[in-house]
Amino acid sequence: MTSDSRETSEKFMEMSDEPKSWVEEARNRVKRISDLDPQDRLDIVYGIGLCCSTLAKSMQGWMQWIGNLSLKDFERPELEEIFGIIKKATVQLMELDIDKTEKYEQSHGLRQKAPDRQNRLVS
């Protein structure tokens, strides 16, 4: 890991100890992700992890808003905008997931078992 990556990791550890609002934390994460300049494969993997953990935290918040009906307070145009952006990002990320998983499985002689239908969240 490069010295820049270590500094970024150290800053993240320092920042994570400070209580912040989600908006402040999200802005910091967006800046950190935007500023990433990976120099080697390890830096790239770190960046992918940071992006994925950031998305996971954001999606957890959206699911809470859905669960507690907070989205009812948004007007239809705002909901359409939210849906359009999340839909586009979801399709793009799932297509990436499918493509890279298929390539990985083929190159390693693997075939994933179909998921058990009882464990599906959405039909």
Contacts in CASP RR format, 6 or more apart in sequence:
PFRMAT RR
TARGET T0000
AUTHOR 0000-0000-0000
METHOD contacts of the structure
MODEL  1
MTSDSRETSEKFMEMSDEPKSWVEEARNRVKRISDLDPQDRLDIVYGIGL
CCSTLAKSMQGWMQWIGNLSLKDFERPELEEIFGIIKKATVQLMELDIDK
TEKYEQSHGLRQKAPDRQNRLVS
1 9 0 8 1.000
1 40 0 8 1.000
1 42 0 8 1.000
1 43 0 8 1.000
1 46 0 8 1.000
2 39 0 8 1.000
2 40 0 8 1.000
2 43 0 8 1.000
4 37 0 8 1.000
4 39 0 8 1.000
5 38 0 8 1.000
5 39 0 8 1.000
5 42 0 8 1.000
5 43 0 8 1.000
5 46 0 8 1.000
8 32 0 8 1.000
8 36 0 8 1.000
9 46 0 8 1.000
11 32 0 8 1.000
12 32 0 8 1.000
12 50 0 8 1.000
15 28 0 8 1.000
20 28 0 8 1.000
22 61 0 8 1.000
26 54 0 8 1.000
26 58 0 8 1.000
29 50 0 8 1.000
29 54 0 8 1.000
30 54 0 8 1.000
32 50 0 8 1.000
33 47 0 8 1.000
33 50 0 8 1.000
33 51 0 8 1.000
33 54 0 8 1.000
36 43 0 8 1.000
36 47 0 8 1.000
36 50 0 8 1.000
38 44 0 8 1.000
38 46 0 8 1.000
38 47 0 8 1.000
62 86 0 8 1.000
64 70 0 8 1.000
65 71 0 8 1.000
71 79 0 8 1.000
71 82 0 8 1.000
74 82 0 8 1.000
101 112 0 8 1.000
104 110 0 8 1.000
105 111 0 8 1.000
105 112 0 8 1.000
END
